[in-house]
Amino acid sequence: MAPIGDVRVRTTLMTRLLPWARRWLPGLLAVVLLAGGGFAGALAMQDGEEVDPRQERQQERRERRSLQPHPNAGPALYPDLQTLPLRDLQFDQLEDQTSVLRFTVEIWNAGEGRVEISAPASDEDGEDVALFQNLYDSAVEGRLAEKRPVAGRVIFHPDHGHWHFANFARYELLDCNAPGECQPVGLGAKVSFCLIDSELEDLDVPWQRQYTVCESSLQGITPGYSDLYLWSLPEQWVVLPDGPLADGEFAVRVTADPDHLLDEGGGEREENNTATAYFTVINGQIGNVRETGEDQPPAATPSPVASSP
Ligand SMILES: [Zn+2]
């Protein structure tokens, strides 16, 4: 691949910082607020009323993690994970000369219920703790209706600096040069995510974002919101196993929850998690990025739209 130009390097720095800032700013704000709260608490102590907001918040998280289904809860509402059209496709070369294809992935919750995972056994060591998917009877707040074990785990992502839910997505590179079919190239990648409300996707939902911190103990995506992974993030790519792609037809495919670790309520909702971007490499450059390819004609019926309550 051609070396990266100066302009690209500068914009890369900015685009690298922005997603980090967006992920960390809520945390920083929380720290500032907590520090302020702690000061106020110290003042309150002088009056003999000790209220430590940090302990209060820890206690609240502990309670939410150990929460048991409510006997009078209504029917469980399920999430519906869908991958939005892939964008920002671009070739890059890592420091060790590995050729990669970078792209932006946005997975949103089109369902009526939130996706929430909790790790009640451990707060910080994260590794191989029991995980649960919590299903509530309301999009936000409401009562816990069901708590089902998840055969997954959370792992610490050293480059991102926070906890991720392992195997939340699968990234695959496809060779589509044979007429009418696409074949996977290389092994693809199982990708871990920190589940968080990044972007408001459904402008009709009236609620605020609920999951704003990447913590191991409780993560989720609220109905109507998406979890955004910009192309510039570490490991936001598929490896090109034989180096830069020759000119021809290719595709990259992203599937949310490929191992069905999470319960989306069954049926079609379990299978609508994939987005594929087909593209043509011309003179070593990516062109003609599109959502349908030769192996996948445009859907004859409009895709179902999940309604929000
Ligand atoms: Zn992350």
Boltz pocket constraint, residues with backbone or C-beta under 6 A from the ligand:
constraints:
  - pocket:
      binder: B
      contacts: [[A, 157], [A, 160], [A, 161], [A, 162], [A, 163], [A, 164], [A, 192], [A, 193], [A, 194]]
      max_distance: 6.0
